[in-house]
Amino acid sequence: MGKLQSKIKHNTYKYRAEAHVEENGPAKVVQEYKGAHVDAVNSVTALNSDLCVSGGKDKMVVAYNWRSGDIMKQFKGHEREITKVACVFGSNQFFSASRDKTAILWELNGNSQPVQQFLGHDMVVTGLAVSPDSSQICTGSRDNSLCMWDIKTGECLQKTTISRNLVTHLCWVPGEPLLLQTSEDKSIRIWDSRRLQVAHKFPVKQHIQTYCDVSPDGYNCVSCSSGFGGEGCEATLWDLRQTRSKICEYKGHFQTVTSCVFLPNGLSLIPAIATSSYDNKVKIWNKDTGACLFTLPLDGSGPLVSLAVCDTSSLLCASFNSGIHLLRISNSKGLQIQEVAKF
């Protein structure tokens, strides 16, 4: 475990607010650590300021120290590949969802065995969100249903089914009893978590909505869409307050956008959003104007599928072909991202 070798990688593309500028940047050293998984990584989330949790096609859930490059613990309990991992930041507990139709609770300091299993879906579980107080989880599936679970008992408290609502992602709205959900029916829904009823539905988009995130203040949310050749392939900013309308769109990817996250406040004077895509690129956007501020190609990575904010300057990106990439965000010469390690 730990650092194995270094690899020289060249960053040759830089985007500014209004135009694309191609540069021959200096050679960048990318540390290569022991891989967290032996196959495609489908989901990654930050557990605390040092550790991340990931799940992949190898059916494993892995706790990893992204600062040192060490595997802390591996968890095996699913019969098929992991689709999502989720946690409350700073917690000792985390959750995984799988194509085996289940979700599982794990504990970092436990014995690597499932603490609790959540059984009740008829198809692959594709959405997973943990309540801020860590008392409940909500799962969504391709069986068109959402389930609310009691974490301690594993009991399904509520289940709701909507025709054609093939869930792609779920996340909790900070400070509110609300959940945000994206779907293959091209919809973004807000759910009241107390009754598991739809509280609002945003205007239907043109393409499948693949992922969603909510700003830390709970004022805005962002969703992203499938697409090809630049058609679709966008992220959309929405107002979560009174008007609940579309605010801005972020267009520039050329294949399906798989993940979108709000970058931490204070990183720069410009509020920013990051996206990842099947086109092997991570982009940073001006949240307010929609301008692309920077593009980082991760050559050879294959489709990029999941982003996770680690701290105020670090971002993790999961990929199909090359594991998890650690990206460093800086503001010394405008908002930029650089790959510094992968595992």
Secondary structure, 3 states (H helix, E strand, C coil): CCEEEEEEEECCEEECCCCEEECCCCEEEEEEECCCCCCCEEEEEECCCCEEEEEECCCEEEEEECCCCEEEEEEECCCCCEEEEEECCCCCEEEEEECCCEEEEEECCCCCCCCEEEECCCCCEEEEEECCCCCEEEEEECCCEEEEEECCCCCEEEEEECCCCCEEEEEECCCCCEEEEEECCCCEEEEECCCCEEEEECCCCCCCEEEEEECCCCCEEEEEECEECCEECEEEEEECCCCCCEEEEEECCCECEEEEEECCCCCCCCCEEEEEECCCEEEEEECCCCCEEEEEECCCCCCEEEEEEEECCEEEEEECCCCEEEEEEECCCCCEEEEEEEC
